[in-house]
Amino acid sequence: MCRTDDAGAAKPREQWTYGVDQKVFTALRAQAHTERARYGVWGHSAGGQYVHRAMSLGFRASVAAAVTANAGTYATPELDIPFPYGLGGTGLDDDALAQLLAFRLTVMAGTADIDAASPNFPKEPAAMRQGGTRYARAHGYIATARAQAARLGLRCAWTIVDVQGVAHDGERMSAAAAPILSAALHAT
């Protein structure tokens, strides 16, 4: 796991894998490969898990927009469920949760991503509590975020986009994500 060493001890935050995107972006700016102040991030399947977990853990300082698509499991915005299925044990509190829920995160769900028999579909008990399909899990993730925002008296800035007729297909999901990221990057 990228937050802990081989013995399970917590690594310093600056060594977490979730910070790699920012380090690359900072290096690109320093080497004059880009003048942009912000970037967009997208991930499908395990990449989608990486994206939403990175955003959840606060690695979003220069991120204009983030899109997670067809993730197998989610780190739900609940502080009483242990990471990686929730945000418990991460050191986050309600203030950090409020900042996360105010961040623009787009969750994309392929309406045909419902194959629960796939060998790559996470089936461990904690994953199955999130829903019986990737499609159901995406909607449950958003519902949980909205419930947490309501509990905190906030508006949830997260959105969900159903991509009609698409199963677990990264190419088609990326085509659907491109306009979202493009719009966000051209607005900054």
N, C-alpha and C positions, 0 to 999 in steps of 0.2 A: 504494500500500500504506500502511496506517495506521501502520506502525512506522518508515517512512522518508519522507524528503522527495522531491521530484521528481527530484533528482540521485542518489537512492539512499543518501544519508547517513542514519544512524540519528538519529531524533528523540529528544528527552528522553522518558523513560518517561511523564511526566505529560501528554504531548501525544498519546499513543497513543489511537486510537479505542476500544480495548478498555477503557479506563477510564471511558467515558461513563456506563455503567450506575451505577457507584458515585457519580459526580458528581451524577447526577439523584437518586439515592436520598438522598444527603447533603443536597441542596437541599430535597427533600420533608420530611425530618426537621427541618431548620432552619426551615422555614416552617410547621411544625406540621401538615402534611398527613398525616403518619403518625407513630405512636409506636413502630412496630415497630423492633426492633434489627437484623433481618435480612430479606432478600428472596429470592425464588426467581426463577430465570431459565430460559427455555425458548426454543428456536429450532428451526425446521424448514428443511431444505435449506441454502441459504446462511446462514440464521439459525442453523442447527445448527452450521455451520462456525464462525461467529462465537462462539457460546457455548463450544464446547469449546476453541477457541484462546484465548479470554479466560481461561478457567479454567486452562489449561495455562501461560499466561504469568504467572499469579499474581494476576489480578484477581478475587479471591474472598473478600476480607476480610469482607464483610457478607453473603455468599451462604449461605443455609441449604441450598439444593439447586439443582442445575443439571441440566437435561435437554436433550440434543442429539438431534434426530430426523432420520433420513434425510439425513444430510450427504452431499454429493457426494464430498468428500475429507476426510482427517483429518491433523492434525499429530500423528503417532504419537509416543508417549513414548520416542523414540529420539534420543539426543544426537548421533549420527553421520549423521543424515539431515537435510539443510538444511530450514529453515522455508520454506514452509508445509506441507510433507509430513511433516516430522519436527520436532524441537525444536533441531536443530543451528543454531548461529549466533545463538542467542537469549540467550546468557549463562547459561543454566541449567546446573546441575551435578547430580550424583547426589543431593545433599541436597534440592535443589529438586524433583527428580523424585520423591523419596520423599514429600515433602509433597503433591505433586499426586496421587500414587497412593493416598494416605490420605484424600483429599477425596472426598466422596460425589458421584459423577458418574453419572448414568443415561444410557445410550445406548439409544435406541429405534430399532428397525428394522422397517419394514413388510415383512411376509413376501412381499408381491407387488410390492415396489419393486425390480423386476429388469429394467426396460426399459433395456438398454444402447444402444439405437438412438435414444433421445431426443436432440434437439439440445442440451438443457440438461444432459446427462450428461457429466461431465468425462472426456475420453478421452486427454489428454496422457499420455506414457509414465509419468511419476511417479505419476499417478492410477491408471493401469491396473495398476501393480505392487501397488496396494492391494486389487485385486479387480475382477472383471468386472461387478459390480452394486453398487448402494448397499447392498443387504442383505448381500452378502458383505463389503463394506468395513467395515460396522459390526461384524461378527463378528471380522474381522481386527484391528480397532482394539482390541477388548476382549482378544483373544488376546495381542496385543503388550503391552498393559498388564499382564496377568497374568504374562507371561514376564519383563518388567522387574521387577515386584514380587518374583518368585521370585529373580531375580538379586541383588536387593538384600536378600533375606531378610525380606521384608515381606508382609503380607496386602494384596491389592488391594481397595480399597473400592468400585470401580466395578462397576456391574451393567448387564446388557443385558436389555431387554424386547422380545420379539418381539410385534408387533401383527399378529395374524392377519388375513390377507385384505386388508390395506391396502397400496396402492401409494404413489405420491408425492403424498399427500393431506394437506396441512397441517391442514385442519379435523378430520379423523378422528384424526390423530396428536395434535393439541392436546387432544382429548377424552380420549385415553388418558393424556396427561401430567398433566392437571389433578389427579387424585387423588394422584399422587406428590408434586406440589408442595404441594398442600393439606396433606397429612400432615406434610411437613417443616416447613411454616410454622406449623402448629398445635402442633408439638412444641417450638418455640423460644419 
